Amino acid sequence: MTGTVLGERTKAGWTWAMRAAATGEVLLVLLQAATAGQLLEGVASARTLHGAGAIPVSVFAVAELVVAAVLWRRERGPAWPVWASGALVVMTVVQAMLGGMGNRALHVPFGVALVVLASVLAAWSWRSRPSTVE
């Protein structure tokens, strides 16, 4: 096995890790949107689910940041996903704080921005090819 083949396999593995983290993040923020809708409709049990959902959303955002950093530094990928993933981490913390304070006026539109950014990262991860440097 040559170094090039091993390098391609390593980059492919990190690309798949990014796809998993980004797809998981999108699914989690969409679940958050669904429970938010239930909250707005007055479903009391949704409060617990929505509040608890903030933790996995943040965990997956951090995972995305770590994988994006490895793809950038080690595998010579683009830098913008690192910055976007970093912004996603910060946004998840701010979003949780806004929700905890009950500030719907900022929490709801900020949640929409989270869905958009998470979707952009997921779309990029699936369009990215492991054998190319973008």
C-alpha positions as CSV (number, residue, x, y, z in Angstrom):
1,M,0.0,0.0,0.0
2,T,1.5,3.3,-1.0
3,G,1.4,6.5,1.0
4,T,-0.9,8.1,-1.6
5,V,-3.5,5.3,-1.2
6,L,-3.3,5.5,2.6
7,G,-3.6,9.3,2.4
8,E,-6.7,9.0,0.2
9,R,-8.2,6.5,2.6
10,T,-7.5,8.8,5.5
11,K,-9.0,11.8,3.8
12,A,-12.0,9.7,2.8
13,G,-12.4,8.7,6.5
14,W,-12.4,12.3,7.7
15,T,-14.8,13.3,4.9
16,W,-17.2,10.6,6.0
17,A,-16.8,11.7,9.6
18,M,-17.7,15.3,8.5
19,R,-20.7,14.0,6.6
20,A,-21.9,12.0,9.7
21,A,-21.4,15.0,12.1
22,A,-23.0,17.5,9.7
23,T,-25.9,15.3,8.9
24,G,-26.5,14.5,12.5
25,E,-26.4,18.3,13.3
26,V,-29.0,19.0,10.6
27,L,-31.3,16.3,11.9
28,L,-30.9,17.5,15.5
29,V,-31.7,21.2,14.6
30,L,-34.7,20.1,12.6
31,L,-35.9,18.1,15.6
32,Q,-35.4,21.3,17.7
33,A,-37.5,23.1,15.1
34,A,-40.3,20.5,15.4
35,T,-40.3,20.7,19.2
36,A,-40.2,24.5,19.0
37,G,-43.4,24.4,16.9
38,Q,-45.0,22.1,19.4
39,L,-44.1,24.6,22.2
40,L,-45.7,27.5,20.2
41,E,-48.8,25.3,19.9
42,G,-48.9,24.9,23.7
43,V,-47.8,21.3,24.0
44,A,-46.3,21.3,27.5
45,S,-44.3,18.1,27.1
46,A,-42.3,19.6,24.3
47,R,-40.5,22.0,26.7
48,T,-38.5,19.1,28.2
49,L,-37.6,17.7,24.8
50,H,-36.7,21.1,23.4
51,G,-34.6,22.0,26.4
52,A,-32.8,18.6,26.4
53,G,-32.2,18.9,22.6
54,A,-29.8,21.8,23.1
55,I,-27.1,19.4,24.5
56,P,-26.7,17.0,21.5
57,V,-27.0,20.0,19.1
58,S,-24.0,21.6,20.8
59,V,-22.1,18.2,21.0
60,F,-22.5,17.7,17.2
61,A,-21.5,21.3,16.5
62,V,-18.2,20.7,18.4
63,A,-17.7,17.4,16.6
64,E,-18.1,19.2,13.3
65,L,-15.6,21.8,14.3
66,V,-13.0,19.2,15.3
67,V,-13.5,17.2,12.0
68,A,-13.5,20.4,9.9
69,A,-10.2,21.5,11.6
70,V,-8.6,18.1,10.8
71,L,-9.8,18.2,7.2
72,W,-8.3,21.7,6.9
73,R,-5.0,21.3,8.7
74,R,-4.1,17.6,8.1
75,E,-5.9,16.9,4.8
76,R,-5.5,20.3,3.2
77,G,-9.2,21.0,2.9
78,P,-10.7,24.4,2.7
79,A,-10.6,26.7,5.8
80,W,-14.2,28.1,5.6
81,P,-15.9,25.0,7.1
82,V,-13.7,25.5,10.2
83,W,-14.9,29.1,10.6
84,A,-18.5,28.1,9.8
85,S,-18.3,25.2,12.3
86,G,-16.8,27.5,14.9
87,A,-19.7,30.0,14.4
88,L,-22.1,27.1,14.7
89,V,-20.6,26.2,18.1
90,V,-20.9,29.8,19.3
91,M,-24.5,30.1,17.9
92,T,-25.6,26.9,19.7
93,V,-24.4,28.4,23.1
94,V,-26.0,31.7,22.4
95,Q,-29.2,30.0,21.3
96,A,-29.4,27.9,24.5
97,M,-28.9,31.1,26.5
98,L,-31.6,33.0,24.7
99,G,-34.0,30.0,25.1
100,G,-33.2,29.8,28.8
101,M,-34.0,33.5,29.2
102,G,-37.3,33.0,27.4
103,N,-36.3,35.5,24.7
104,R,-38.5,34.2,21.8
105,A,-38.0,37.4,19.8
106,L,-34.3,36.5,19.2
107,H,-34.5,32.7,19.9
108,V,-36.8,31.9,17.0
109,P,-34.9,33.8,14.2
110,F,-31.6,32.7,15.6
111,G,-32.9,29.1,15.4
112,V,-33.7,29.6,11.7
113,A,-30.1,30.9,11.2
114,L,-28.8,27.7,12.9
115,V,-30.8,25.5,10.5
116,V,-29.4,27.4,7.5
117,L,-25.8,27.3,8.6
118,A,-26.0,23.6,9.6
119,S,-27.6,22.8,6.2
120,V,-24.9,24.7,4.3
121,L,-22.2,22.7,6.1
122,A,-24.0,19.4,5.5
123,A,-24.5,20.2,1.8
124,W,-20.8,21.0,1.5
125,S,-19.8,17.8,3.3
126,W,-21.8,15.7,0.8
127,R,-20.6,17.6,-2.3
128,S,-17.0,17.4,-1.1
129,R,-14.8,14.7,-2.7
130,P,-12.2,13.1,-0.6
131,S,-9.7,12.8,-3.4
132,T,-9.6,16.4,-4.3
133,V,-8.3,19.5,-2.5
134,E,-10.9,22.2,-2.6
